Amino acid sequence: MVFAESSISAINSYGYSPYPLAQYLSWVRDILNKNIDSDKPVIISITSSKPEELASMVAAIQTLRRELNDLSRTPSRVAIEVNTSCPNIKHTSPSGYSFKLLTPLLKVLATEYAADKTLTIGLKLPPYVYREQFTDVLEVLSSLGVPTPVAFLTCTNTLGSTLLFPDQTTTSLASNAANSEFAVPTATGGLSGESIHALALGNVYTFSTLLREARFVPALSGIRIIGVGGVTSKPAFDRMRKAGANAVACATLYGKEGVRAFEIIGSGKSENE
């Protein structure tokens, strides 16, 4: 990942994590066991193109939840997010752009939810740019039954096929690309931060509006939206909420500033203060 020089934006060429799910479950177990009284949830983001593999991953997470007595706890401290939107996997386009093809995977989630209504499931979505993409998502989710097994939508992930040159990035973080023609080794990557803020706001607003339409009520009325994309300041946070986000997340600012990012957003101070 490298950061843009002209704005709080970034481009990354990361694919999926090199660590297996088992490692993340171990980390989550340690964190939650050390913070028994905290109700702050942990969202474990997973992905798969194979229904049987996805079912196995959900089963592993459910085993952890049982170990932590999470199945009987309200609110649940462990949620699942299925990533349909990573733009950096070679020869594999984000599955969220062909949402109807996700039906076999979504049926796995519906089966798991039917067996355990305490299971909190969300979907991480790519940036959409025309109305049919939004309605396709909600129509497929409507077909899964009432109530929907999906509790939240995270929108949006990074915007793929974007390119920055080294002279557009901060020198210290572009040093690894000094001998390259492009800012990241793959040339193109996923764009995040302020550069996609307007698009992210539009995605949050469109989903929020559509979820109130009669054809999607009551089947999808329980879905909440996590707004992410260019939340680099208190005004950006406020815009996300105004667009319809029930919760707001930040990534690029956190990557740039660490935990101070939350002070910047919470206090309204600029990154230079």
C-alpha positions in Angstrom: 0.0 0.0 0.0 1.2 3.5 -0.8 -0.5 6.8 0.1 -1.3 9.6 -2.3 0.5 12.9 -1.9 -2.4 15.2 -2.8 -5.1 13.7 -0.5 -5.7 11.1 2.2 -6.0 8.4 -0.4 -4.2 5.2 -1.0 -3.7 2.4 -3.5 -3.0 -1.2 -2.6 -2.2 -4.3 -4.5 -2.8 -6.7 -1.6 -4.9 -9.8 -2.4 -6.1 -12.0 0.4 -4.2 -12.3 3.7 -1.3 -14.8 3.8 -2.5 -16.0 7.2 -4.9 -18.9 7.4 -8.3 -18.5 9.1 -7.0 -20.6 12.0 -4.5 -17.9 12.9 -7.1 -15.2 13.0 -9.4 -17.4 15.2 -6.5 -17.8 17.6 -5.9 -14.0 17.7 -9.6 -13.3 18.2 -9.8 -15.9 21.0 -6.9 -14.3 22.8 -8.3 -10.8 22.4 -11.8 -11.7 23.6 -10.6 -13.8 26.5 -8.5 -10.8 27.7 -11.6 -8.5 27.4 -14.4 -10.7 28.9 -16.5 -7.7 30.0 -16.4 -5.9 26.7 -19.3 -6.0 24.3 -17.3 -4.6 21.4 -17.7 -7.0 18.5 -15.1 -8.5 16.2 -16.0 -9.0 12.6 -14.1 -11.9 10.9 -13.9 -11.3 7.2 -13.8 -14.5 5.1 -14.3 -15.5 1.4 -14.6 -18.5 -0.8 -15.8 -19.5 -4.2 -16.8 -23.0 -3.1 -20.0 -23.6 -1.0 -18.4 -26.5 0.9 -15.3 -24.5 1.8 -17.4 -21.6 3.0 -19.5 -23.9 5.1 -16.3 -25.3 6.7 -15.1 -21.8 7.5 -18.4 -20.8 9.1 -18.2 -24.1 11.1 -14.8 -23.1 12.4 -16.0 -19.7 13.5 -19.0 -21.3 15.2 -16.7 -23.6 17.1 -14.9 -20.5 18.4 -18.1 -18.9 19.3 -19.1 -21.9 21.4 -15.7 -21.9 23.1 -16.4 -18.2 24.0 -20.0 -18.9 25.1 -20.9 -16.4 22.4 -24.0 -18.3 21.2 -25.8 -17.4 24.5 -24.5 -13.8 24.7 -26.4 -10.7 23.7 -25.1 -8.9 21.7 -22.8 -11.5 20.0 -19.2 -10.5 20.1 -18.2 -12.4 16.9 -19.7 -11.7 13.5 -18.9 -13.0 10.0 -18.4 -10.8 7.0 -18.2 -12.5 3.6 -16.0 -10.5 1.2 -17.4 -10.4 -2.3 -15.3 -7.4 -3.4 -11.5 -7.8 -3.4 -10.3 -6.3 -6.7 -6.7 -7.6 -6.5 -7.1 -11.3 -7.1 -5.4 -12.3 -10.4 -7.8 -13.8 -13.0 -10.7 -13.5 -10.5 -13.1 -10.5 -10.7 -15.0 -9.5 -7.5 -17.9 -11.9 -7.2 -20.1 -9.0 -6.0 -20.3 -7.7 -9.5 -22.1 -10.9 -10.6 -24.2 -11.1 -7.5 -26.6 -13.7 -8.8 -23.7 -16.1 -9.2 -23.3 -15.9 -5.4 -26.6 -17.6 -4.7 -25.0 -21.1 -3.8 -22.7 -19.3 -1.3 -25.6 -17.3 0.1 -27.7 -20.4 0.5 -24.9 -21.8 2.7 -25.2 -18.7 4.9 -29.0 -19.0 5.0 -28.7 -22.6 6.2 -26.2 -21.7 8.9 -28.4 -18.9 10.1 -31.5 -21.1 10.1 -29.6 -23.4 12.5 -28.4 -20.6 14.7 -30.3 -17.3 14.8 -27.6 -15.8 17.0 -25.2 -15.8 14.0 -24.5 -12.3 12.7 -23.6 -12.4 9.0 -22.7 -9.5 6.7 -21.5 -8.9 3.2 -18.6 -6.7 2.0 -19.6 -5.2 -1.3 -17.6 -3.6 -4.2 -18.4 0.0 -5.4 -21.5 0.0 -7.7 -22.1 2.6 -10.3 -25.6 1.9 -11.8 -29.0 1.1 -10.3 -29.4 -2.5 -11.5 -26.3 -3.5 -9.6 -27.9 -2.3 -6.3 -31.3 -3.9 -7.0 -29.6 -7.2 -8.1 -28.1 -7.4 -4.6 -31.3 -6.8 -2.8 -33.4 -9.1 -5.0 -31.1 -12.0 -4.5 -31.1 -11.3 -0.7 -34.9 -11.2 -0.8 -35.0 -14.7 -2.2 -33.2 -16.2 0.8 -36.3 -16.1 3.0 -37.7 -14.0 5.8 -36.0 -12.8 7.9 -32.9 -12.5 5.7 -29.8 -14.2 7.1 -27.8 -11.0 6.2 -27.6 -8.5 9.1 -25.4 -5.9 7.5 -23.8 -4.6 4.2 -20.4 -3.1 4.3 -20.0 -0.6 1.4 -17.8 0.1 -0.1 -14.6 -1.8 -0.6 -11.7 -0.4 -2.7 -12.2 0.6 -6.4 -10.2 -1.7 -8.6 -8.2 -1.1 -11.8 -6.8 2.2 -10.5 -3.2 3.5 -11.0 -0.9 5.9 -9.4 2.7 6.8 -10.4 5.5 7.1 -7.8 5.5 10.9 -8.1 1.9 11.0 -7.0 2.6 9.3 -3.7 4.4 10.3 -0.5 8.1 9.8 -0.8 8.7 7.8 2.4 6.0 5.2 1.5 6.9 5.1 -2.2 10.5 4.2 -1.6 9.8 0.5 -2.2 8.6 1.5 -5.6 11.5 3.8 -6.5 12.8 1.5 -9.1 9.4 0.8 -10.5 7.4 2.7 -13.2 4.3 2.5 -11.0 3.4 3.1 -7.3 2.6 -0.5 -6.7 4.3 -3.6 -8.2 1.1 -4.7 -10.0 0.6 -1.2 -11.7 -3.1 -1.2 -10.9 -4.7 -1.8 -7.6 -7.5 -0.9 -5.2 -8.1 2.8 -4.5 -9.3 3.9 -1.1 -9.7 7.0 1.0 -10.8 10.5 0.0 -10.7 9.7 -3.7 -13.6 7.3 -3.4 -15.6 9.2 -0.8 -18.3 10.6 -3.0 -18.8 7.1 -4.6 -19.0 5.5 -1.2 -21.5 8.0 0.0 -23.6 7.3 -3.1 -23.5 3.6 -2.5 -24.6 4.0 1.1 -27.4 6.4 0.2 -28.7 4.2 -2.6 -28.8 1.0 -0.5 -30.4 2.9 2.4 -33.0 4.3 0.1 -33.8 1.0 -1.6 -34.1 -0.9 1.6 -37.1 1.3 2.5 -38.9 0.5 -0.7 -42.1 -1.6 -0.3 -40.8 -4.5 -2.4 -37.9 -5.1 0.0 -39.9 -4.7 3.2 -40.2 -6.6 5.5 -37.8 -9.2 4.1 -34.8 -6.9 4.2 -35.9 -4.3 6.7 -33.5 -5.6 9.4 -30.4 -5.0 7.3 -28.0 -2.4 8.6 -25.3 -0.5 6.6 -21.6 0.0 7.6 -20.4 3.0 5.6 -16.7 3.0 4.6 -14.8 4.9 2.0 -12.9 8.2 2.6 -13.9 8.7 6.2 -10.9 10.8 7.1 -12.5 13.5 9.2 -15.4 14.4 11.5 -17.3 16.0 8.5 -16.8 12.9 6.4 -18.1 10.7 9.3 -21.2 13.0 9.5 -21.8 12.7 5.8 -21.7 8.9 6.0 -24.4 9.0 8.7 -26.4 11.5 6.8 -26.3 9.3 3.7 -27.8 6.4 5.7 -25.0 4.5 7.4 -25.9 2.9 10.7 -22.2 2.5 11.6 -19.1 4.0 10.1 -15.6 2.5 9.5 -12.3 3.9 8.4 -9.3 2.1 6.9 -7.1 4.5 5.0 -6.9 7.1 7.7 -6.2 4.3 10.2 -3.4 3.0 8.0 -1.9 6.4 7.8 -2.4 7.6 11.4 -2.8 4.5 13.5 -5.2 4.7 16.5 -4.9 8.5 16.3 -7.4 8.2 13.4 -10.2 7.8 15.8 -9.2 10.9 17.7 -9.2 12.9 14.4 -12.6 11.7 13.5 -14.1 12.0 17.0 -12.7 15.4 17.8 -13.0 17.1 14.5 -9.3 18.0 14.5 -7.3 17.8 11.3 -4.5 15.2 10.8 -1.9 18.0 11.3 -3.2 19.1 14.7 
